[in-house]
Amino acid sequence: MFPAQLDRTTLGLAEGVLLKTEPPTNVHWELQGPGILAARDGTASGYLAPTLPGNATITASINGVPCQSVRFTIVEPTGVECHVDREIGCNSSVGPPNNYLGAETWFRCILQPTSVSFDNIAIRENIPAQYWFWPDGSLGFYPSFFSPPFPYINNNEFPDMVSRCRTPIIRIDAPPTDDVYVDFQFDLVVPLEYQRSATEWIPFFTGIHRTEFRATDAQTRISFFSLNYAIGGWQGPWQ
């Protein structure tokens, strides 16, 4: 159970909690509501919350007489708060010649609220296909994409690497004059989902990946707009 608050009765989806009697006393444990109760009898048991929000009550009884009950409220994630972790670059040499624009940034994202744990549920991005027009008139396209479930690196925390590399510098060359570059940006809508069952993913928050191109030095940066604004550093241009 994280955070370690013994009196906490609000749980995240699929969060586990240890139940025990003090002093150790054999009791009968009874669950009313969703979830899984590990043991029905003994001095201790465990409760695993379900993967859907709701309420559950666990009662300890001796000889059929209830001694103590606890009511748990199970909540789903409400969003993410992201921060820039590090700038990676585009695995290329910095120009000149300035042939390509691009940036690659790692973000550290934290599921909210942090008062409960969501470490037992899978989180992924389900990005729809999106289009935009470049300043040179060509069509930009991002195909639909399901990310693999993110690995947790800490309590409620997972990494998200965003890469926009190998964009020809001509894309920000606005006609009719050659080699006159302009500032440009585009946004990608990024829905986040959690896994409720083997076949069911539930959307719970939508963030934005913004990519900006700066004309003066042909540099690129990536930002993640979630519950807060995480603005990456300028990178490139690349050979």
Secondary structure by P-SEA (a helix, b strand, c coil): ccccccccccccccbbbbbbcccbbbbbbbbcccccccccccccbbbbbccccbbbbbbbbccccccbbbbbbbbcccbbbbbbccccccccccccccccccbbbbbbbbccccccccccbbbbbbccbbbbbccccbbbbbccccccccccccccbbbbbbbbcccccccccccccccbbbbbbbbbbbbbbbbccccbbbbcbbbbbbbbbbcccbbbbbbbbccbbbbbbbbcccc
